[in-house]
Amino acid sequence: MDPHDPVTDHSLVPRLQQILTLISKEIESGDIHQSENSVSELVNFLDSVLDSTMTDLSNEDIKNNASEILSELYKFLCSPSLDQAVIDILSFELPKAVTKFAGVSTTCLETVNSIIDNFIATCSPRDMLSILCEALDSLIKTIKASVHFVPILSGLSKVLLSTQRRHFEQVKVVVPVVVKVLKTVSSESDDEDTELQDLFDRAIGIADSIRGLCDKLEGTTNEKLHALLGLYILQITALVSVSMECEVSRCVPLVSRLSHFFPYCHLSFLGLITGYDVDKMTGMVVGGFDEDDFMSCLSYAEQGASLSVIWGHITDEVAQAAEEDMTAVKGELESNRTKRWEAIGMLKSILSSGSLPWEMKKHAIDFLLHITDGNISQKYDGDHTDCSSYMPSLFAALQAVIMVIMYTPCSALRKNAFDVFKRVLAEIPYSEKCDFLKAMITKTESSSMVAILLDLVRQEFFTEIQQKASLRKEEVPQTENKTCSCTLFWPAVVLKLVDLVLRPPKGGPPPLPENGDAVLSALNLYRFALLTESKENTDSEVLSKSNLQKAHTEWLLPLRTIVTAIAVENKNEYDQFALDTVCSLNPVELVLYRCIELVEEKLQHST
């Protein structure tokens, strides 16, 4: 009979018995080739039963038929007289075939678990480890419902504890497959997938089994397995946070269970948020230059490290599970600049994530507000520690903060993110700040964001002027005050940043009106520099003849030409776009002509 033909209810069990009996006889007679064909027939038969069942899951009779088939199969496998060779042959295909029935009913799920447990109890642990991993890898290509993977993950938890040697190598085989299943299923699940929490529960069960293996080992292998367990835990933490959409009530029980592993793996919140623990574990796990593929499966470990600490910041339950004092962690970060910078760099993985919800980014920004001092200025200028190695990470983190500022729908989050941006920017040493700002402006595509950055520069410039005036009033010698040595910093920076906007690297005057905000802010900044430096009566770079001539010929006159051309072009147009264009350029035109007047006046009096 063709196994793909529709099956009738009364023929199901006899037909199954017939196929199973045939397989037993063929294996006992040594006809391996024919037995493989019969096993394929068995798999096709089970698939046909499943197909018939899935056509109408509301029909209890059809579901009972599927349950009866699984029960008969389990009874056959439990027979004391069954040859071990038959069990071994069936173990290669049946785990994958029967787990597809897991979603039919609770009874079917229980029987599927029993069938897999039976194979684990009667077959080689090493073979079953490979078989279950292959089953997961095969199923994920066609099935995405989490319930179908729960029995095999449960089986892996048990079979891991049965392995006798090469434990680290065995776990390195299991982890990538499990992570692949978690990533794929969680990314494609919807809010109705109530079994997703069960899937993560089984994944944590595998972590429990890895911990059980660690308890059996000593020496270097034990340390490497501890490290792999830690990375696996962090990976799951990230996936839980994303897939559960950071709903506290759903996430906290799972994240708390994961955090319980931290003391065992010698992980601390401080080590996680600074990245030290992740680097240490990665160095222990990676044994050669050919392990990029393996580490790619743990690509969320760094994000998981940051998320673990943020979850501890969100709820005491997680912090207590990790045996951590969050107040002490925040205090250490606030008082230690190096560790704080490392933490800021680590948090970029949360702030720049397109998968995590805004709620988690809100908590990350709140954490940054706690660890940054709002009154920080350049109080570290006397510290000659090389800061350059931290700048790329800080730059990336501030770019992520900018993305939050630009795109969050929440005004409170936007304000807090802007406060964080200003605080972190204030910590950048003067030796790095100019290049930092230039790169930030160059990489920022938003004209409005460039305008905000330039306005921050103006505020810094103004603060510098006030500090300078205060020092003069107090008549403090310059050599006795560290701030004095930096008082000439901002005028030079202003010239470089204004040049970057008014004479873009790609050449020509800046395109208008799309860059109107940035251009207006650059002109206002330059005007501010001209006026304030004029009052100082010093040999300012801003007022040097060469720089005044450059501003006049390379910035202001070309800009006047393009502004005038746009005004003429739209003079007789009365559509909304033309009116909007003219209105948007009016402020630019006013400040531009004021700058031209000031520069020409200074040039007349320059020598």
N, C-alpha and C positions, 0 to 999 in steps of 0.2 A: 504494500500500500504506500502511496506517495505521502511522505510526511507532511507535505504542504497542503494536502487535501483537508477540507474542513472536517473536524472531528465531532462526533456525536457524543452526548453525555454518557451513554451506556457503554461506549467502547473505550473510554479514556484509560481506566485502570487496567483492563486486560491488555490493552495495547502497550502500556508502559511495562507491565510485567513481562510481556513477550520480548520487548527490546532488551530489558535488563537480563533476562535469562539467556538470550542470545549472546550478549556481551560476555557473560560469565563463562559460557561454554567455549567461546572462541579464545578467550585468554587462557583457560585451562588447557586447551589443546595446542597452545603455542601459536595460533594464527593471529599474530599481532596486527598485520596489515588489515585483515578483515575486521578485527575488533575496533580499529580506529574508525573504519567506515560506520560501524554500528554505533560508536560513541557519537559520531556526527549526526547519525539518524536520531539518537536520543535528544541531542541538543535542538535539532530542528523540530522534534515533536514537542518539546517544552516551549519553544518559541511559538508554535502554532496554538498551543493551549493559552499562552499568555495573550496572543493577539486576539483570540476569541473572547478572553476575559475583559480585555481593555475596551472592547467595542461597547460594553454596557456594564459599567462598574456599579450601577444602581441595582442590577439584578443579583440578588443574593444567591440564587441557585448556581449561576455561572461562577460566582466567587467561591462558593462551596466546592465546586468541581476543581478549581485550581488548588484549593487547600487540601483536597483529598489526594490529588496527584503528588503534592509535596510530601504529605504524610506517608504515602506509599513508598516514595523514594527514600525517605528517611528510615523507614522500617527495613527496607532492603539493605541500606548501608550499615544498619546496626545488627544485622544477622550474625550470630557467632560463627556460623559455618562459612561466611564469605571469605574468599581467598584475598590475602593482602594485595596481591597483584591487581585484582579487580579494583580495589579501593584506590590504589596508586594511579591507575589509568584514569579512573573517573575524577580524581582530584584535580586533574589538569583543566577540565572543562566545566564541571558542575558548579563550583563557587560563582563563576561569572554568570552562568545560565540561571541559577536559582535566585540570585540576588535581584534579578529583574522583577521578581514576584513580590518584593518587599513592600511595594506601594499598594498592593491589591487589598489587603486587610491586615488587621493586627495578628490574626491567627497565622496568616502566611508569613508575616515578618518573624514571628516566634519560631516557626518551623525552619525558615531560612537560617536563622541564627543557630539552630540546633544542628542543621546539616553541616554548616561551616565548622562549628565546634567539634563535630564528629571527625571531620577530616584532620583538624588540628591535633586531636587526641590520638589518631591512628597513623598519621603520616609523618615523614621526616620534617622537623621544624625548618630546616634550611630550605627544603623543597617548597614547603607551604609559604614561606616568606616570599619567595620568588613568584609563586603562583598567585598569591593575593595581590602582590604589587602589579603583576601583569594584568590581573583582572581589573584593578582600578584604572590603570592606564588605558585599557581597552574600552571600558564602560564610559569614561569621561568624554570620549569622542562622539558618543551617540545619545547619552543620557545625562540630564542636568539636574533632575530632582534629587535633593539631598538624601531622601529616605533610602534610595537604592545603594548608597555608599556606606550607610551606618553599619550593616552587618560585617562588611569586609574590614572596616576600620576597627570594629570590636575584635575581629579575628586577629588582626595584626597586633593589637595590644597583648593578646594572649600568647601568640606564637613568638613574639620577641623575647618574652621571659623564658621561653623553652630553648632558645638557642644556647649552644654550649661553648662556642668559641668565635673569634673574630667579631666581637660585639660591635666595636666602633665601625667596622666596614659594613656590617649588616644594617646598622642604623643609618649610615650614609646612603644606603640603597633605599630605605623606607622614606626618609624625610622628603626628598624631592617629589616623590609620587604623591604623598599625602598633601603636601603644600600645593601641588598642582590641582588636586581635587578641590581643596578649600578655596583657592583663588577662583577657579572656573565656576564652581557651583555658587559661591557667594556673590560673584559679580553678575550672575545671570538670574539670581533668585529675585522674587518680588516680596512684597509685604505679607502676602498670603502664605509664604513658605514657612509654616510654623515648625517644620522639622529642622530648620537651619541651626537652631540652638542645639539640637541633638547631635548634629554633625560636629559642631565645635566641641561638644561634650566628649565625643569619642576621640577627637583629635587630642584633647587634654588627657584622655585615658592613655594614649600612646606616650605622652610625656611622662605619665606615671610609670609606665613600663620601662622607659629609658632610665628613669631614676632608679628603678629596681635593678637594672643592669649595672648602673654606677656603683651601687652598694656591694656588688659582687667583685668589683675590680679594684686594683691598686696601681699606683705608679702613673706613668705618662699616659697610658691608655685611659685610665680613669679621668685624668685631667682633660684630655681631649674630648671624651664623651660628655663631661660636665659642660664644656664649652659649646659643643654641638647642641646639647639640650637647651642651654641659655639662648642661643640664636634661634632655635626652633620656637621657644616660648615667645620671644620678641616678635617673630614673624606672625604667629597666631594672634598676638595682641593687636597688631596693625590690622589684620584681616577682620577681627571681631569689630574693631572700631569703625571700619569702613562699612562692612556688610550690615551691621546692626544700626547704622546711621547714628551712632553715638547716643542712642536713647539710653539714658542713665539706668532706668529700671531693667532694661534688657542686658546691658553691657556689664554693669558692676559685678553681678555674681560670677560671670566668666572671667573678667579681668582680675577679680580678687583671687580666684583659683589660680590663675596664671602667676599672679604676684607672689603667691605662697612659695613658688620655686626660687625666688630671688636669693634668699639667704642660703639655700642649699647650693646654688650655683655661684655663690660669693659675688653677687651683683648688688650694687648699691644705687640709690637714686642719683647720687652725685656722680658716680662712675658712668651711669647711663646717660644723664643729661649732658655730660661733657664729651661723650663719645669714647671715653677711655675703655670702658668695659667691652664695647662692641669691637673696637680695634684689637683688644687683647684676645677675645674669643675667636675672632676671624683668623688672627695669626696662628692660633693653636690648631684650628680645624683645617685650614688650607695647608696641604702638604707638598704642593708642587706648583709648577707654572701652568699645568693643564687643568686646573680646577675652576676656571671661570664659569663653566656651565653649571657646576654644582653650586657655586656661590650665587649664581643668578636666581636660584630658587629661593634664596634667603635675602632677596634684594630689599625687602621691607623691614629688615631687622633694625636698621638705623632709625627708621620712622617709628617702629615699635618701641624702641628705647625711649624716644622723646614722648610718645603717647603714654607709656607706662607712668612717667613722672607727672604728666599733665593729669592723668586719671587720679594719681595720688593727691594732686592739688585740688581736684574737683570734689573728691569724697574721702573722708577719713577711713572708710572701710578698706579701700585699696591700700592706703598708706600703712594701715595696721597689718594688713596681710603681708606686706613687704617688710614689716618690722622697721619702718622708717619714721623719722620725726621731720615732717615737712617744714616746720618753722626753722629748724636747724639747717636744713638743706638750702632754703631760701636765704637765710642769713649768711651762709658760707658763700653763696654765689654773689650776694650783694657786696660783700667785703673783699672778694678776691677778683680782681679785674680779669686775669687770665682765664679762670674758670667761667666767669660770666660771659666772656667773649665766646668761649667754646660752647656754652649752653645756647647762646643766641644763634650761633652757626648751626647747631643741631636742630633747633626749632624751625628752621627754614623748610624742613621736609613736611611739617604740618601746615605751615602758612601758605606754601606754594602748591599743595596737593589739590588736584581737581576732583578727587574722590571723597575726601573728608567734608562733612557738612560745616556750615558757618559756625555752628554751635561750638565745635571743637576748636576752631580758629579763635573764637571769642575767648575761650579759656586759656589758650596759648598766649594771646595778647595780654590777658589779665596776669598771667604768670610773669611775663616780661615786665609789666608795670611794677610787680612786687620786687624784682631783683635788680631793677635799674634805679639809680638815684636821680630824682628829678633836678637836683641842684649840682650835678656833675658839670664841671667845666673842663679846664685843662689842668686839673690838679695832679696829673701823672706826668707832666712835662719833664719833671726832674728824674723820672724813671727812664733809664737808658736801655731798658729791655727791648730787644728787637721785636717790633710789633708787625713787621711786614708779612710774616707767615699767616697771621690771622686775618689780614685784610680781604683776601678773596672770599673767605667764608662769611665775614661780616657783610661784604658787599652783596653776596647772594641772598643773605638773610634780609637785608634792607630792601632789596628788589622784591622779595616776597611780601614784605610789609606794605610796600607801595601797591602791590596787586590787591591786598586787602583793602587799602584806603580807596582804591579806584572802583572796586567792584562789589563791595559789601552792600547789601540793601539796608543795613542797620546803621543809623546815624551815630548811635552810642559807640558801636564797634569802630566806626570810621574815626571818631574823635580819639578813642583810646589808642588805636593803631598809629595815628599821627603823633600822639604824645610819645609813644615808644620810639617812633622814627627820630624825633628830635632828641630824645635822651641818648639813643645809641650814637647818633651823629655827633653829639657833643663830646662823646668819649674818644672819637677818632683823633689821634695825635695830629698836631699841626703839620708835622713832617709828611703825613699821608693824606691830609684832608683835601688839598687842592686836586690831586689826581683822583681821589675818591669821588669828589663832586663832579669833576669832568666826566668820569666814566659813567656816573649815575645819570647825568644829563644826556650823554650820548646814547645810552641804552634805553632811555625812557622815550617811548613813542608818543605819549600823551603830552600835548602842548600845555594843558592845564597843570599837569604834574610838574613839568619843567618850570612853570611859573611859580609853583609852590616852593620848589627847591631854591629858586633864585630869591624868593622872598625870605626864606630862612637865612640865606647868605646876608641879605640886608639887615636882618635882625642881629646876626652875629657881628656884623660890621658896627652896628649901632652900639652893641654891648661893649665892644672893644674901645670905642670912642669914650664911652662913659667911664670905663675903667682907667683909661689914660687920663681923663680929666680929674678923676678922683685921686689918682696918684700925684698929680701935679699939686692939687690943693693940699694934700698931706705933706708935700715936699719930701717924699720918700725917695732916696737915691735909687736909680734904676738897677744898680748891681745888687740891691738888697731885695728885689722883688722879681720873682720868676715870670710874672705876667707881663712885666714891662718888656722883656726880651721878645715878646710876640706881638707888640703893638703895631708893627708895620706889616703884619701878615695879610690882612683882608684887602687892602687896596690893590695889591698885586693880583690876588685871586679874583677880584672883581673884574679886572681887565681881561683875564684869561676866560672867565665864564661868559662875559658879555660877548667877547669875540667868538666864542663857540656857538652862540645863538644867532648873532647878527651877521656872522660870516661862516655859515655851516661848513663842515669838512668836505662836503660834496661840491662846494663852490656856489658862487652867486649869492645874492641876498636871500633871506629866508622866504619860503613860499607863503603867500598870504591869500585869503584870510585864515586858512586852516591853522597857521602857527601864530595867530594873533595874540593869544594869551601869553605865550612864551616871549614874543617880541616886546609886548607892552611891559612885561615884568623886567626884561633885560634893560629896556630904556629907562625905566624908573630906577633900577639899581644903579645904572651909570649916572643918571642925574643926581641921585643921592650922593654918590661918590664925589662928583664934581663939587657939589655945594658944601659938603662936610670937609673935604680936603682944602677947599678955598679958605675956610674959617681957621684951619689949623696953621696956615702960613708956614708950611714946611716944604721941603723938597720932595714932594710926593710924586710917585710914579704916574699917578693919574693925571697930574698937571704938567708933566714933562712935555716939551714941544713935540718931540717925536711921537709920543703916544696921542697927543691931541690931534696932530696931523693924520695919524693912522685912523683915529676915530672919525674924523671928518671925511676923509676920502674913501675909506674902506667900509665903514659902517653906515654913517648917517646919510651921505649923499646918495649912494645906491638905493638905500631904503626909501629916501624921499622920492626917487624916480619911480619906484614900483608902486608906492602909495598913491602918487599923483596919477599914474597910468590907470590904476584900478578906479580911482574916483572919476576920471574922465570917462572911462568905459561905462560906468554905471550911472552917469549923470542924468541921462535922459530915459533911463529904464525905470519902470514903475511896478515891476513884479516884486513879489515878496522876497525872492532870493537877492535881488539887487538892493532892496531896501535894507535887508539884514546885513549884507556885505558892507554897505556904506556906514551903517550904524556901528558895526563892530570895529571898523577902522578909525572912527572918529577919535577915540581915546589915544590910539597909537599915533595918529597924526598930531594931536595936541602935544604929547610928550616929546615926539620926534623933533618938532620945530623948536621946542624949548631947549632941547639938548643942543641943537645946531646953534642957537643963539649963544648959549653958554660957552660952547667950544670956540666959536668965532671970537667971542669977547676975550677969552683967555689967550687965544693965539695973537690977538692984537697987542697984548701986554707982555707976551713972552719974548725972551731974548734969543 
